Amino acid sequence: MHKILIVDDELAICTSLAFALEDKYMVATAGSAAEVMTILAKQEFNIVLLDLKLGNADGMDVLRQIKEFDNNLIVIIMTAYGSIKSSVAAIKAGAFYYLTKPINMDELDMLLTNAIEYIGMRSKVEYLNGKLTERHELAGMIGISAAMRQIMHDIDRVKDGDFNVLIQGESGTGKELVAKALHYLSVRKQEPFEVINCAAIPAELLESELFGHEKGAFTGAVQRKKGIFELADKGTLFLDEIGEMDIKLQAKLLRVVQEKEITPIGSGCRKKITVRIICATNRDLRKMVAEGKFREDLYFRLNVVNINLPPLRQRREDIPLLAEYFVAKYNRKMAKQIKNIDPEFLDGLRRYEFKGNIRELENIIERAMVFADDGVLRADNLPVEVQAAKIDDQNQTDMLLLIPVYVGEDLDLIERKVIIKTLQHYRGDKAKTAHTLKISERKLWYKIKEYELR
């Protein structure tokens, strides 16, 4: 059970919050700034609910002391003196979130759930840092955003299937990492995982690379060579940049997909194979089909299950976790001792558009670590273009109101996401939420109970 420390100089508030939370959490209370550090020194806590006004003490000073004592502690600020300025200051000082009094318990409950998910994901990052080899690196799979949780859920559901998978997304979003996850988390993990980039090999050589050739099949074929399909037998074949494949070769690939057998160049013998095919592309294959540049029958054969990766700019809430992961990675690789990331460094990353997505984020972190000289990543370690980046306020507001929905997503999950996002937008106000969703408050209460959103 997770442990929460409630810090408020009003005994009634401490008592009422403790009573409301004690069924789900282990709760302790503190009534003064001096008492906080004494309690934290004796017991371990996961979350601190901290009043910003503690008698004559400044809650911001207490927040800084807590973060200095244990930077991993989740601190949620409470105050009756809410303002944009103070909330920004609290977040920059390391607060997880900011709540105004009187506390809305539905909003607090959701916030605590999100905080615990964050704690769990951070533990997963630490596990990955210590346990995963480079071959199994799943950095691109890290995230607390709804989009990444859905993708992880989809991977778990389809990892053991025999059907083909098409992964789509911009360059740098982690398509190969998803393919590796589908293989190494599946029942095929002991079998081969082979990769070929269809854009990196000339069309006249790609057929040989895929299907193999016999000795003397063409000039330069001095010995028999197995193709990557044969090498991947019983395992997984990842065809990256499938949209770049020559349309004539697409016909031969279609035959292999349909008949599950290959014929090496120069051979009259067919060989049965059992291979799961995972393809990836940053191109719009539907548009290519309409333009006659990609075979429609092959598209439908490959696109049995579709996983669409969002660009990093649509999942900015994942940037801090990804940054922590890459700092740990390059601390090992570069023998560095970067222990902290300044909040202004993260603010700069959140404002940046990341056209190169996760790959670009990794490069920026690596470069910043080269120039960091005091164990802290600071805003001036960022490239000039990142420091200068700005997000239009209206665009930022619009992004916060967007709810990602993916092809093939379960309708109950979509409904759940819409209800959660709308409740959060209206700070737990069920009347406004029901009105916006055009349902009765009674039906909303039923849905909250059905989806366990209390």
N, C-alpha and C positions, 0 to 999 in steps of 0.2 A: 504494500500500500504506500502511495506517495505521501510525503510529509510536507505540510504547509505551516509556515510561521506567519501569523497575523500581527502586524505592528500598527497600533493606533493608541493615542493617548485618551480616547474615550472608551471606557470600560464597556458601555452598552454595545458599541459597535463590535468590539472584539468578541463579546459574548454571543451576539446574534449571528455573526459570521461563522464563529466556531460551531454553533448549534446547527447552522444550515449545511456545513461542509463535513461534519464529523462522520456521517454515514459512509462517505466515499473516500475520505482522506484521514490521515493522522494529523491532528491539529494542535498547535501550541500558540500561545499569545505573548506579546510583549507590549508594555505600556509606555516605554520611554526609549530614547536613543541609546542611553547607557546600557539598558537591559538587553538590547538586540545583540550586540557583539558578544556578550557573556553567554547568551543562549547558543549562538552559532558556534562558539568555541567548544561547547560541551556536546552538541548534537548535530547530526547531519540533516539538512533539509533539501528538498527539491525546488520549492517555490516560496517566495516571500511576498506577502501582500503588504505594501508599505504606504502608510499615510504620509503625504508630502508635508504636512504641518504637524509636528510633534512638540506641542508646548512651545518652549522658546527655541527648540532645536530646528534646524533646517533639514527636511527630509532628503534634499539633494545631497547634503553632506553625508547623511547616513547611507544613501544609495552608493555613493563613491566608496565609502568604507567597506560596504558589503561586497562590491565588485572587486575591490582590491584584496579582500580576504579570500573570496572564491569567485572567480570570474564566470564559472559555469552555473552559478545560482541564477535561477529565473526570478527576476524582480518585477512585480506588477505594481505600478504606482496608483494610489487612490488619493483623491483630493476633492474638496468642496470649492477649491479656488481654481477651477480649470481655465486654461487659456491655451491658445495655439503655441505661444512662446514657451510656456512652461512644459508643455507636452513634448515639443521638439527638443528642449534641453534635457528632459528626462530620457528620451530615446537615445540621444547622443551620448549620454552618460552611461548607457548600457541597460536601461529598462527594456523589458520585453514588450510591454504595452502600457496603456494609460487609461484609467477609468475615472469618471467624475462621480461624486456623490450626489444624491443617494444612489447606492450601488444597485443596478438591475441584476438580479440573481440569475436570470436566464443568460444574460450577456456574460456574466462572470463564469457561469458553468461552461459555456462554449469556449471562453478564453482559456480556462484551465485545461479543457480537453485538448485545445491546440498546443498549449504549452507542454503537456505531457507527450503529445505526438512529436514535438520538437526534441524533447529530451530523448525519446526513443530513437529518433532518427540520428541524433548526434552520437548516441551510443553505437548505432550501426556504422556511422562513419569511422569511429575509433576502431571498431572491429575490422572493418575493411582495411583500414590503414595497417593494422597489425597482422592480419591473417591472409589477405588475398595476394597472390603473386601477380606480376605484371600481366601474365597471360590471362588471368581471370579478372583483371581490373574492371570494376563496374562504376567508375567515378561518375559517368553520365547518368547513372541510375539514381543518384542521390537527389532527394528533393522532398519537401513537405507540401508542395503545391497540389491542388486538386488534380491537375493534369498529370503530374508524375505519379501520384498515388493510383490514378486510374490505369496508367501504363503498366505499373508494377502488378496491379491486379490482373490486367489482361495477360501479361507474361506468365503469371502463375497459372492462369486458367488454360492456356494453350500450349505450354511448354512441352508436354508429353504427347501431343497429337502428331499424326503422320501427315497432316495437311500442310500445304505450302503457305508461306507467310510473306507478305509484301510490306516493307518498312519504308515510309515516306517522310521526308523532312528536309529542311534546308541543310546546306553543308555545315558540318561542325556540330550538329545537334546530338550526335552519339548513336548513329544507326548501327554501326558495327558492334558497339557495346550491347545494344539490345539483342543483336543476333547471337553474340557470345552468351548472354544471359539465357536466351532460349535454349541454347545447346547445353551449357555447363550446369544449368539447374534442372535438366531433364534426365530421363532414363538413359539417354544416349551419351551422357557425360564421359563415359569411358571409351567411346568410339571416336573416330577422327572428326575434326572440325577443320574444313578446308576453305580458304578464301581466295577469290580471284576478282580483280578489278577489271571490269569489261571495258573501261575507258583507257586503261593503261597499256593495253596490248593491241597492236595493229590487227585489223579485221582478218587479214590473211593468215595470221598466226594463232588467233584465238580459238579456231576450231580444233587445232592440234592440242592446245592447252586444255581444252574442255574434254575432248574425247580420246586423246592419245593418237599414236600412229605406229605403224609397223616399220621395221627396217627397210629402207629403200623406197618408201611410199612417195617421197619427193626428194629433190636435190637437197642434200644436207641431212637427210634422215639416216644417219649412219648406224643407229641402233633403235630397238623398240623402246617406246616411251609410253608410260601409263598417263592417261589424262586425269584431270582433277576429279571427274565424276567417279572414276575407278578408285582413286585414292580415298575418296570420301565414302566409299561403300559402307553401309550400315550406320553411317553417322550423318553429319550435316554439311551441306555445301552452301556457302554464302556467296551469292553473285552480287557484288557491289556495282553500282552505276549501271544497272540493267538497261536503262533507257538509252545507253550509248551503243548497244549491240546492233550490228548490221542486220537489216531486215531479212536478208537471205539466210543468215545464221540463225535468226529467230525461228525459222521454219524447222531447222534441224533440232533446235532445242525443244520445240513443241513436241516433236516426235519422241524424243527421249522422255519428256515429262509424261506423255500419254502411255507409252509402251514400257517404260521403266527398263530400257535396255539401250546399250550404246554399241556403235560400230566404229572402232578406231579407223583412221584414215589408212587406206591400203590393205584393209582386212575384209574378208568376206564373212567373218564370224561375228555374230551378235553376242553380247555379254549382258546377262541380267544384273541389275544393280538395285539396291535398296537405299535410297538417299532422300533425306528431307531437304527440300530446297527453300532457302530464305533469300529473298532479293531485296535490294535497297535502291532508292533513286531520289534525287532532289528535283526531278522533273515531273511535270504533270502528264502521266501516262494516258489518262483519258483524252486529253487534248491531242497527244501524239497519235492515239488510235484514230481520232476524228480526222487528223491530217494525213493518215496513211503511213505514218512513220513507225508505228508499232502495231504488231498483229493483235487484233481483237481477241482471237481465240487463245493466244498465248497469255494475254493480259488476264483473262478470266481464269485460266489455269493457275497462274501464279498468285492471283489476288484472292485466295480463298479466305484468308484472314488478313486484315489490314491494320497496321499499327502506325499512327500518324504522330510524329514527334513535334511538339510545339517549339518555336524558337525561344531562346533564352529571354528575349524582351517580353514574352508573354508569361513568364514564370519568374519574375524578379524576386519573389520571396524566397527562391531557392539559392540566390546568389551568396548569402552568408555561409551556408553549409558547404557549398561548392568551394568557396574561397578557403574555408578551414581545411577541407580535404586536400586542396592543392598546396597549401602552405605545409601541411604535414608531409606530403609527398616530396616536395623539393627541399624541405629540411633534411630529409634522408639523403636525397640525391646530391645535394650541394654542401652537405655537412654544415648547414646553417642552424641558428638557434632563434628563429622567429617565434616569439611566444604570444604576441598580442597583435590584433588588427584594430587600428584606430577607427572609431565610428565614422569619421569623415572620409576615411579610405573607402568604407563600404558605401557611404552616401554617393561618392563619385562613381562607383561601379553601378549602383542602382540607376543613376541618371543616364548611363551610356547605352547606346542602342545595340551593341554586340552583333554586327552583321555577320561575324564569323562564329557566333554562338559560343558553345562551351569551349571549343578549341581556342578561340580568341581569348576567352577569360583565362584559360590555363596559361597562355603565352604572356598575358598581362601580369598575372601573379608571379610567374617565373622571373620576368624582367624586373618587377618591383622588388623582389627579394634580393636581386643582385645589388641594388642600390641602397637597400635598408642596412643601416649600420649600428642600430641600437636595440635590436631585438623586437622592434615594433614596425609594422607596415603603416606608413602615414600617407596622407593625401598627396604630399609632394613627391612621393615615390611613383605615383601614377604617370603614365605617358601624358603629354600635353593635351592630346585630343580627348582623353578621358576626363582630365581636370576641367576642360572647357565645355563638356557636354551638359546640355540642359534638356529637360522634358517640359513641354508645354503643359501648363496646369490643367487645361481642359482635356488634353489627351490623356494625362495621368488619371484624371477623374474617370474618364470614359473606360480606361483599362481596368480600373478597380471595380467597375460595374459589370464587366464582361464575365460570363460564365462559360467555360469551355465545354463543348459537347462534341463527341467524336463518333465517326461512322461505326455503326454496330453496337453502340453503347446501350446497356440495359436501361429500359425506360424508368424503372423504379429508381435506379441510381441517378438518372437525370433529374427526376422529380425531387429526390433528396437534396441534390446539389442546389437546385433552385430555391427550395425552402430555406436551407441553411444560409445561402448568400443573402436572401431577402430579409431574413431575421437579423442577420448581422448588420445589414444596411440601415434597418430601422431600430438598431440597438435593442433588440428583443421585444419590441412593441408588437404584440400579436394582432391587435386590431388593425394597425396600418399594414402589417404583412398580409393578413387575410384579405383586406380591401384591395391591395395591389395585385394579389394573385387571383382575385375574383372568386374566392371561396369563402364559406362561412367560418367564423371563429371556431365553431364546434368541429368542423371538418379539419381545420388546421391543428387543433388539439389532438384529434385522432391521428393525423399524420405524424405529429411530433412523437406521440407514444409509439406508433408503428415503427418509426425509424430510430427510436431511442435517442431523440435529440434533446431530452430534458437536461 
